[in-house]
Amino acid sequence: MTCSVIILNWNGLELLRRYLPSVVANTPEAEIIMADNGSSDNSIDIVRAEFPSVRIIRLEHNYGFAKGYNRAIEQVNSDYVVLLNSDVEVTEGWLTPLLAYMESHPEVAAVQPKIRSWRNKERFEHAGAAGGYLDRLGYPYCRGRVLDKVETDHGQYDTVADILWATGACMLIRRDVYVKEGGLDGRFFAHMEEIDLCWRLNCRGYKIACVPESVVYHLGGGMLNYENPKKTYLNFRNNLLMIYKNMPHFHGVMFLRFWLDYAAALKFFFTGKAKNAFAVLRARADYHYFRRHYYRPIRKENLAKAVISYPDTIKGYILFSK
């Protein structure tokens, strides 16, 4: 059994210096790789000098999160790969329970640890928490986080659970499954790409799980803060594309999402966030363009390969939850 931990970097020297030492110190059982997405800072030189045990994969330019990982994983031969954000602090022994669970559960394609906030280490972190789900309108949520409400970790999710998606902040996945099933969607660039991949894997009969015995701490928003208009654009566009790609009967959902997305744009506008409002409108326009030009054959392929049309980890309506 071999494992590679891959940290994708783009001009993130400060984050590497802050968080990479914990990965090097606490991950003796794996190869550690920095895949550099065409950085213009001196990330490569500093990592080579200060962390000589770290393997460096140099990519020609910034491919984004999705295509960057696809290209890096092409150059790795390990049985397992970990997609690890550069703003994650890992703990002693963090990788061992993840690998052990995968080795004893061959039906599981990917797992994630419990993700706590680096800023407030008693609370869950927004992007992943204790494992991800989707509601029936395609909105992602987690054990420990629904919309913007994030829980304090009191051990309430300290059981292994089947989930719909494992966070790309820290995901351990079988390399052969990743490659066979197409990896991350490079057109997404960033945001929602891991949810799309895990939804696809669920539908093709694989399991995804959260193993909370493993704990890591995620800064979150390391490259783009949560109110950045580019993040808003990518989240809205990619969420719609993901629904179209994977949901068998999507017309009713898309009808409701039309009104909900425009309501979100109006809320942004009237709260002084006009750039975010226009980001939502552009996301919807580009969703239709991408769907028409790229995604019809991909949707057809996904539905044809599905052995489960609607995973039971898609449930409820979080907008209407108390």
C-alpha positions as CSV (number, residue, x, y, z in Angstrom):
1,M,0.0,0.0,0.0
2,T,1.4,3.4,-1.1
3,C,0.0,6.9,-0.6
4,S,0.9,10.3,-1.9
5,V,-0.3,13.5,-0.3
6,I,-0.6,16.2,-3.0
7,I,-0.7,19.9,-2.0
8,L,-1.7,22.1,-5.0
9,N,0.0,25.5,-4.8
10,W,-0.4,28.8,-6.6
11,N,1.5,31.7,-5.2
12,G,0.9,30.4,-1.7
13,L,4.3,30.7,-0.1
14,E,2.9,32.1,3.1
15,L,0.4,29.3,3.5
16,L,3.1,26.7,2.7
17,R,5.4,28.1,5.4
18,R,2.6,28.1,7.9
19,Y,1.0,24.7,7.3
20,L,3.5,22.4,5.4
21,P,5.6,21.8,8.5
22,S,2.7,19.9,10.1
23,V,2.3,17.8,7.0
24,V,6.0,16.9,6.9
25,A,6.2,16.2,10.6
26,N,3.0,14.1,10.9
27,T,2.9,12.1,7.7
28,P,5.7,9.6,7.8
29,E,3.8,6.9,5.9
30,A,3.2,8.9,2.7
31,E,5.1,10.7,-0.1
32,I,4.5,14.4,0.2
33,I,4.2,16.3,-3.1
34,M,3.8,20.0,-3.8
35,A,2.2,20.4,-7.3
36,D,2.9,24.0,-8.3
37,N,0.3,25.5,-10.6
38,G,2.6,27.9,-12.4
39,S,3.4,30.2,-9.4
40,S,5.1,33.5,-10.1
41,D,6.4,33.8,-6.5
42,N,9.4,31.8,-5.3
43,S,7.3,28.9,-3.8
44,I,9.3,26.2,-5.6
45,D,12.7,27.5,-4.6
46,I,11.7,28.0,-0.9
47,V,10.1,24.5,-0.6
48,R,13.1,22.9,-2.3
49,A,15.4,24.6,0.2
50,E,13.3,24.4,3.4
51,F,11.5,21.1,2.8
52,P,13.9,18.9,0.9
53,S,11.9,15.7,1.5
54,V,8.9,17.2,-0.4
55,R,8.7,16.1,-4.1
56,I,7.9,19.0,-6.5
57,I,5.7,18.6,-9.6
58,R,6.0,21.7,-11.7
59,L,2.9,22.6,-13.9
60,E,3.3,25.1,-16.7
61,H,0.6,27.5,-15.6
62,N,-2.4,27.9,-13.4
63,Y,-4.8,25.1,-14.4
64,G,-7.1,25.8,-11.4
65,F,-7.9,23.3,-8.7
66,A,-9.6,20.7,-10.8
67,K,-7.3,20.4,-13.8
68,G,-4.3,21.0,-11.7
69,Y,-5.0,18.0,-9.6
70,N,-5.8,15.9,-12.6
71,R,-2.4,16.7,-14.1
72,A,-0.5,16.1,-10.9
73,I,-2.2,12.7,-10.3
74,E,-1.2,11.7,-13.8
75,Q,2.4,11.9,-12.5
76,V,1.8,9.8,-9.4
77,N,1.8,6.0,-9.1
78,S,0.6,5.5,-5.5
79,D,-2.4,3.3,-4.6
80,Y,-4.0,6.2,-2.8
81,V,-3.7,10.0,-3.2
82,V,-4.7,12.7,-0.8
83,L,-6.0,16.0,-2.1
84,L,-4.8,18.4,0.6
85,N,-5.3,22.2,0.6
86,S,-2.3,24.3,1.3
87,D,-4.1,25.9,4.2
88,V,-4.7,22.7,6.2
89,E,-2.8,21.9,9.5
90,V,-2.8,18.1,10.0
91,T,-2.5,16.4,13.4
92,E,-0.3,13.5,14.6
93,G,-1.5,10.2,13.2
94,W,-4.2,11.9,11.0
95,L,-3.6,9.7,7.9
96,T,-3.5,6.2,9.6
97,P,-7.3,5.8,10.3
98,L,-8.1,7.0,6.8
99,L,-5.9,4.4,5.2
100,A,-7.0,1.7,7.6
101,Y,-10.6,2.3,6.8
102,M,-10.0,2.2,3.0
103,E,-8.0,-1.0,3.3
104,S,-10.8,-2.7,5.2
105,H,-13.7,-1.3,3.1
106,P,-12.9,-2.0,-0.6
107,E,-16.3,-0.6,-1.7
108,V,-15.3,2.9,-0.5
109,A,-13.7,5.1,-3.1
110,A,-12.9,8.1,-0.9
111,V,-12.9,9.3,2.7
112,Q,-12.4,12.6,4.5
113,P,-11.3,13.3,8.1
114,K,-13.2,15.5,10.5
115,I,-12.5,19.1,9.5
116,R,-12.3,21.8,12.2
117,S,-11.7,25.5,11.8
118,W,-8.1,26.6,12.2
119,R,-9.3,29.9,13.5
120,N,-11.5,28.4,16.1
121,K,-10.4,24.8,16.8
122,E,-13.5,23.8,18.7
123,R,-15.8,24.5,15.8
124,F,-16.3,22.7,12.5
125,E,-15.0,24.3,9.3
126,H,-17.4,25.4,6.7
127,A,-16.0,23.5,3.8
128,G,-16.4,19.9,4.8
129,A,-17.1,19.7,8.6
130,A,-17.9,16.0,9.3
131,G,-18.9,15.0,5.8
132,G,-21.0,16.5,3.0
133,Y,-24.5,16.0,1.6
134,L,-26.8,17.7,-0.9
135,D,-30.4,18.7,-0.5
136,R,-33.0,18.1,-3.2
137,L,-32.3,21.5,-4.8
138,G,-28.6,20.8,-5.1
139,Y,-27.4,22.9,-2.2
140,P,-24.5,21.4,-0.3
141,Y,-24.4,21.1,3.4
142,C,-22.5,19.0,6.0
143,R,-22.8,17.2,9.3
144,G,-21.8,20.2,11.5
145,R,-22.7,22.9,9.0
146,V,-26.0,23.9,7.3
147,L,-25.9,27.1,5.2
148,D,-23.8,29.5,7.3
149,K,-24.6,28.0,10.6
150,V,-21.5,26.1,11.9
151,E,-21.6,23.9,15.0
152,T,-19.2,23.5,17.8
153,D,-17.7,20.0,17.9
154,H,-19.0,18.2,21.0
155,G,-18.3,14.8,19.6
156,Q,-21.8,14.6,18.1
157,Y,-20.5,13.3,14.8
158,D,-17.7,11.0,16.1
159,T,-19.1,8.0,14.1
160,V,-18.1,6.9,10.7
161,A,-20.8,7.8,8.2
162,D,-21.6,7.3,4.6
163,I,-21.7,10.8,2.9
164,L,-22.4,12.1,-0.6
165,W,-19.2,14.1,-0.9
166,A,-15.8,14.4,0.8
167,T,-14.3,17.8,0.8
168,G,-11.5,18.7,-1.5
169,A,-9.7,20.4,1.4
170,C,-8.7,16.9,2.5
171,M,-9.8,13.9,0.6
172,L,-8.2,10.5,0.4
173,I,-9.2,8.6,-2.8
174,R,-8.1,5.5,-4.6
175,R,-6.0,6.6,-7.5
176,D,-7.3,3.9,-9.9
177,V,-10.9,4.9,-9.2
178,Y,-10.0,8.6,-9.6
179,V,-8.4,7.9,-13.0
180,K,-11.0,5.4,-14.2
181,E,-14.0,7.6,-13.4
182,G,-12.6,10.8,-15.0
183,G,-11.2,12.7,-12.0
184,L,-12.3,16.3,-11.4
185,D,-14.0,18.2,-14.0
186,G,-11.4,20.6,-15.4
187,R,-13.9,23.1,-16.8
188,F,-15.1,23.8,-13.2
189,F,-11.7,25.4,-12.5
190,A,-12.4,25.5,-8.8
191,H,-15.4,25.1,-6.4
192,M,-17.9,22.2,-6.4
193,E,-15.6,20.0,-8.4
194,E,-15.2,17.5,-5.6
195,I,-18.9,17.4,-5.0
196,D,-19.5,16.7,-8.7
197,L,-16.9,13.9,-8.6
198,C,-18.3,12.3,-5.5
199,W,-21.9,12.5,-6.8
200,R,-20.7,10.7,-9.9
201,L,-18.9,8.0,-7.8
202,N,-22.0,7.5,-5.7
203,C,-24.2,7.0,-8.7
204,R,-21.7,4.5,-10.1
205,G,-21.9,2.3,-7.0
206,Y,-19.0,3.5,-4.9
207,K,-19.2,4.6,-1.3
208,I,-17.8,7.8,0.3
209,A,-17.3,8.1,4.0
210,C,-16.2,10.5,6.8
211,V,-13.8,8.9,9.3
212,P,-13.9,11.3,12.3
213,E,-11.1,9.5,14.2
214,S,-8.8,11.6,11.9
215,V,-8.9,15.4,12.6
216,V,-7.4,18.2,10.6
217,Y,-7.7,22.0,10.8
218,H,-8.6,24.1,7.8
219,L,-8.1,27.9,7.5
220,G,-10.6,28.2,4.7
221,G,-10.8,31.0,2.1
222,G,-7.0,30.9,1.8
223,M,-7.0,32.1,-1.8
224,L,-10.4,33.7,-2.2
225,N,-12.5,34.9,0.7
226,Y,-16.1,33.8,1.0
227,E,-17.6,37.0,-0.4
228,N,-15.2,37.3,-3.4
229,P,-17.3,37.8,-6.6
230,K,-15.2,35.2,-8.5
231,K,-16.0,32.6,-5.8
232,T,-19.7,33.6,-6.0
233,Y,-19.5,33.1,-9.8
234,L,-17.8,29.7,-9.7
235,N,-20.1,28.4,-6.9
236,F,-23.3,29.3,-8.7
237,R,-22.2,28.3,-12.2
238,N,-20.6,25.0,-11.1
239,N,-23.5,24.1,-8.8
240,L,-25.9,24.4,-11.8
241,L,-23.6,22.4,-14.0
242,M,-23.3,19.7,-11.4
243,I,-27.0,19.3,-11.2
244,Y,-27.4,19.1,-14.9
245,K,-24.6,16.5,-15.2
246,N,-25.8,14.2,-12.5
247,M,-29.5,14.6,-11.6
248,P,-31.8,12.4,-13.7
249,H,-35.0,14.5,-13.5
250,F,-33.7,18.1,-13.2
251,H,-36.3,20.4,-14.8
252,G,-38.4,21.0,-11.7
253,V,-35.2,21.7,-9.7
254,M,-33.9,24.1,-12.3
255,F,-37.3,25.9,-12.4
256,L,-37.0,26.6,-8.7
257,R,-33.4,27.4,-8.9
258,F,-34.1,30.1,-11.5
259,W,-36.2,32.0,-9.0
260,L,-33.9,31.3,-6.0
261,D,-30.8,32.4,-7.9
262,Y,-32.4,35.6,-9.0
263,A,-33.6,36.2,-5.4
264,A,-30.0,35.7,-4.3
265,A,-28.8,38.2,-6.9
266,L,-31.3,40.8,-5.6
267,K,-30.2,40.2,-2.0
268,F,-26.6,40.8,-3.0
269,F,-27.6,44.0,-4.9
270,F,-29.7,45.5,-2.1
271,T,-27.1,44.7,0.5
272,G,-24.4,46.7,-1.3
273,K,-22.7,43.7,-3.0
274,A,-23.4,44.6,-6.7
275,K,-20.4,42.7,-8.0
276,N,-21.7,39.5,-6.4
277,A,-25.1,40.1,-7.8
278,F,-23.7,40.4,-11.3
279,A,-21.5,37.3,-10.7
280,V,-24.7,35.3,-10.1
281,L,-26.2,36.6,-13.4
282,R,-23.1,35.8,-15.3
283,A,-23.0,32.4,-13.7
284,R,-26.5,31.6,-14.9
285,A,-25.7,32.8,-18.4
286,D,-22.5,30.8,-18.6
287,Y,-24.3,27.7,-17.2
288,H,-26.5,27.7,-20.3
289,Y,-23.5,28.3,-22.6
290,F,-21.5,25.4,-21.1
291,R,-24.5,23.1,-21.0
292,R,-25.2,23.7,-24.7
293,H,-21.6,23.5,-25.9
294,Y,-20.0,20.9,-23.6
295,Y,-22.2,19.0,-21.2
296,R,-25.0,17.2,-23.1
297,P,-22.9,14.2,-24.0
298,I,-21.3,14.2,-20.5
299,R,-24.8,14.1,-18.9
300,K,-25.8,11.3,-21.2
301,E,-22.7,9.3,-20.3
302,N,-23.2,9.9,-16.6
303,L,-26.8,8.7,-16.6
304,A,-25.9,5.7,-18.7
305,K,-23.2,4.6,-16.3
306,A,-25.3,5.1,-13.2
307,V,-26.3,2.1,-11.2
308,I,-28.0,4.3,-8.6
309,S,-30.0,7.1,-10.1
310,Y,-30.6,9.1,-6.9
311,P,-28.3,8.6,-3.9
312,D,-30.0,8.5,-0.5
313,T,-27.5,11.1,0.7
314,I,-29.5,13.7,-1.3
315,K,-32.4,14.7,0.9
316,G,-34.4,17.5,2.5
317,Y,-34.6,21.2,1.7
318,I,-32.1,23.2,3.8
319,L,-33.5,26.6,2.8
320,F,-36.6,25.7,4.6
321,S,-35.0,24.0,7.6
322,K,-35.2,25.7,11.0
